[in-house]
Amino acid sequence: MKSFFRLTAVAALVLLTSGCQNSSGATWENMKTAGRYIQRGVDAALGKDYESRMLADDDEFIGPYDAEFIPLSEGDLKNTVASNDMALPQPRGIPGQKGVPALDQYYNPSAELKALFQTVHFDTDEHVLRNKDELQAVQKLAAYLKQNPSVYLAIFGHCDERASASYNISLGMRRANYIRGLLVKQGVDLNRLYTISRGKEDPIAGGHTAADWQTNRRAEFKIYEKR
């Protein structure tokens, strides 16, 4: 400890000496700088911790803004069926290779199939379906896919405009993977199911109301039928 204080005293002396060769204003700035570093060194020796630079006031502190951060809900942290879906293996085939359709070959279901492939929606910051009718719709979709083994499915996860782009890409993928997990649990071949996250980049509703956000928090489907 004594050697530490000797070193800080020497550092201050060097700064003050060099400051004498400059203007009085520069000398004062050097003294303030030396004082800050010495104080930080003393505090560090006493167990206090600092960020990498001193902040002049509270306005310099940059933290997460409410509009850029939405915390995970408690449901995301529980060991539910949804959280286990992320552990499902990925399909063996890669889109566009070895007979697997490329993603740009997938298309919207025909009018007669549209009711089976209906869009489902999520609550804010959630990737689990809460609506019983939509859960039943996924069950019907699973039954169709099991009866039609030549049909491949692309599941697109979407988010509303709030929070950062990177956060929403992750949330959109959780939503798509959750739907995939439900289908696999109903007996659908996981090698025919592909998930894509659009994050907040592809909204249906362009407004900024709660109703618009609800519309945009969704999972959509495209298909490809192998002939």
C-alpha atoms as one frame of an Amber mdcrd trajectory, in Angstrom:
protein
   0.000   0.000   0.000   2.829   2.433   0.881   4.555   1.797  -2.451   1.270
   2.499  -4.237   0.912   5.917  -2.647   4.547   6.725  -3.461   3.894   5.907
  -7.138   0.794   8.080  -7.300   2.673  10.969  -5.650   5.466  10.650  -8.217
   2.919  10.623 -11.056   1.358  13.800  -9.727   4.763  15.464  -9.407   5.650
  14.582 -13.007   2.394  16.026 -14.282   2.790  19.212 -12.281   6.397  19.658
 -13.419   5.501  19.237 -17.070   2.574  21.561 -16.552   4.898  24.379 -15.462
   6.237  24.559 -18.997   2.745  25.273 -20.335   0.252  28.036 -19.691  -1.391
  28.371 -16.307  -4.668  27.048 -17.764  -2.955  23.906 -19.050  -1.249  23.453
 -15.677  -4.607  23.590 -13.931  -6.079  21.018 -16.310  -3.104  18.725 -15.676
  -3.575  19.096 -11.936  -7.257  18.191 -12.212  -6.428  15.187 -14.353  -3.735
  14.038 -11.948  -6.071  14.486  -9.035  -8.757  12.379 -10.676  -6.420   9.520
 -11.484  -4.858   9.598  -8.016  -8.296   9.529  -6.386  -9.388   6.677  -8.602
  -6.237   4.779  -7.743  -6.808   5.283  -4.035 -10.449   4.243  -4.326  -9.508
   1.170  -6.362  -7.027   0.164  -3.655  -9.866   0.445  -1.134 -12.107  -1.799
  -3.205 -14.207   0.748  -5.066 -14.965   0.171  -8.731 -15.228   2.598 -11.660
 -16.118   2.597 -15.326 -13.377   3.175 -17.872 -13.799   6.965 -17.795 -15.061
   9.622 -15.437 -18.477  11.116 -16.206 -18.988  14.844 -15.819 -22.695  14.562
 -14.959 -25.676  12.237 -15.125 -26.495  13.319 -18.678 -23.364  11.547 -19.927
 -24.606   8.184 -18.724 -26.116   6.201 -21.573 -28.345   3.322 -20.620 -31.250
   1.421 -22.192 -34.155   3.599 -23.229 -37.692   2.433 -22.515 -38.481   2.463
 -26.222 -35.425   0.355 -27.047 -35.747  -2.331 -24.397 -38.601  -4.597 -23.426
 -37.720  -7.061 -20.655 -38.456 -10.735 -21.016 -41.638 -11.811 -19.314 -41.660
 -14.365 -16.523 -43.149 -16.882 -18.917 -39.969 -16.790 -20.991 -37.953 -17.864
 -17.962 -40.122 -20.798 -16.950 -39.459 -24.335 -18.092 -42.484 -24.553 -20.373
 -43.057 -26.486 -23.550 -42.110 -23.354 -25.480 -38.651 -23.033 -23.967 -37.889
 -26.642 -24.872 -38.768 -26.065 -28.524 -35.509 -24.186 -29.018 -33.642 -27.445
 -28.424 -35.228 -29.194 -31.419 -32.673 -30.178 -34.045 -32.591 -28.220 -37.268
 -33.755 -29.863 -40.509 -31.188 -32.108 -42.148 -31.500 -30.389 -45.492 -30.423
 -26.863 -46.340 -32.880 -24.778 -48.401 -31.775 -24.684 -52.015 -29.502 -27.721
 -51.727 -29.941 -31.452 -52.373 -33.579 -31.369 -53.375 -34.726 -29.059 -50.588
 -36.692 -26.065 -51.929 -35.018 -22.677 -51.618 -36.856 -20.227 -49.405 -37.709
 -17.966 -52.342 -39.650 -20.884 -53.859 -42.164 -20.949 -51.026 -45.492 -19.291
 -51.757 -48.689 -18.250 -50.045 -51.245 -21.062 -49.691 -54.079 -21.099 -52.186
 -57.467 -19.620 -51.336 -58.914 -23.018 -50.414 -56.010 -23.678 -48.035 -55.808
 -20.204 -46.565 -58.045 -21.094 -43.607 -55.680 -23.904 -42.628 -52.602 -21.684
 -42.762 -54.078 -18.736 -40.914 -51.814 -16.177 -39.253 -51.469 -16.501 -35.470
 -50.688 -13.697 -33.031 -48.695 -13.151 -29.846 -48.902 -10.899 -26.823 -46.258
  -8.245 -26.212 -42.794  -9.727 -25.677 -44.137 -13.286 -25.741 -43.505 -16.213
 -28.050 -46.249 -18.493 -26.680 -49.766 -18.609 -28.108 -52.459 -17.741 -25.546
 -55.532 -17.888 -27.768 -57.208 -21.315 -27.692 -58.658 -20.915 -31.179 -55.191
 -20.233 -32.601 -53.751 -23.239 -30.758 -56.478 -25.386 -32.308 -55.648 -23.881
 -35.698 -52.048 -25.061 -35.302 -53.344 -28.549 -34.480 -55.394 -28.577 -37.678
 -52.348 -27.390 -39.590 -50.342 -30.276 -38.132 -52.984 -32.771 -39.216 -52.872
 -31.420 -42.780 -49.085 -31.600 -42.930 -49.091 -35.196 -41.698 -51.625 -36.121
 -44.375 -49.567 -34.342 -47.061 -45.930 -35.403 -46.613 -44.852 -33.635 -49.814
 -45.640 -30.193 -48.359 -42.804 -28.137 -46.849 -43.594 -25.263 -44.520 -41.763
 -21.978 -43.875 -42.729 -20.242 -40.625 -42.078 -16.502 -40.417 -41.879 -14.828
 -37.021 -42.781 -11.116 -36.860 -42.728  -8.409 -34.176 -44.126  -4.934 -33.661
 -42.033  -1.790 -34.041 -40.963  -1.419 -30.395 -37.518  -2.362 -29.077 -34.319
  -2.653 -31.109 -33.979  -4.475 -34.423 -31.613  -7.072 -32.956 -33.944  -7.803
 -30.050 -36.883  -8.291 -32.400 -34.939 -10.588 -34.707 -34.344 -12.839 -31.713
 -37.956 -12.607 -30.548 -39.246 -13.323 -34.042 -37.123 -16.464 -34.195 -38.445
 -17.631 -30.828 -41.975 -17.191 -32.121 -41.299 -19.144 -35.305 -39.496 -21.907
 -33.409 -42.345 -22.152 -30.925 -44.806 -22.855 -33.744 -42.383 -25.357 -35.218
 -42.161 -27.078 -31.837 -45.933 -27.353 -31.585 -46.111 -28.945 -35.032 -43.344
 -31.431 -34.264 -45.087 -32.442 -31.035 -48.179 -33.159 -33.120 -46.143 -35.573
 -35.240 -45.032 -33.417 -38.192 -41.637 -34.271 -39.707 -39.258 -31.575 -38.455
 -37.187 -31.878 -41.648 -40.028 -30.212 -43.584 -40.280 -27.209 -41.275 -38.107
 -24.111 -41.653 -38.153 -21.006 -39.475 -37.331 -17.434 -40.448 -37.410 -14.256
 -38.368 -38.451 -10.966 -39.951 -38.187  -9.081 -36.671 -39.968  -5.751 -37.022
 -38.958  -5.220 -40.649 -42.142  -6.437 -42.344 -45.209  -4.954 -40.616 -48.732
  -5.385 -41.926 -50.101  -2.362 -40.092 -48.166   0.870 -40.499 -49.640   2.750
 -37.545 -48.325   3.182 -34.026 -51.305   2.150 -31.916 -51.795  -0.882 -29.679
 -54.076  -2.378 -32.336 -51.376  -1.973 -34.997 -48.787  -3.597 -32.751 -51.113
  -6.526 -32.052 -51.597  -7.051 -35.791 -47.849  -7.108 -36.409 -46.948  -9.550
 -33.590 -47.570 -12.670 -35.599 -46.394 -15.858 -37.264 -47.183 -16.412 -40.939
 -46.820 -19.408 -43.218 -45.680 -20.150 -46.738 -45.604 -23.565 -48.348 -43.884
 -25.535 -51.046 -45.355 -28.761 -52.420 -42.862 -31.176 -53.859 -44.156 -32.782
 -57.025
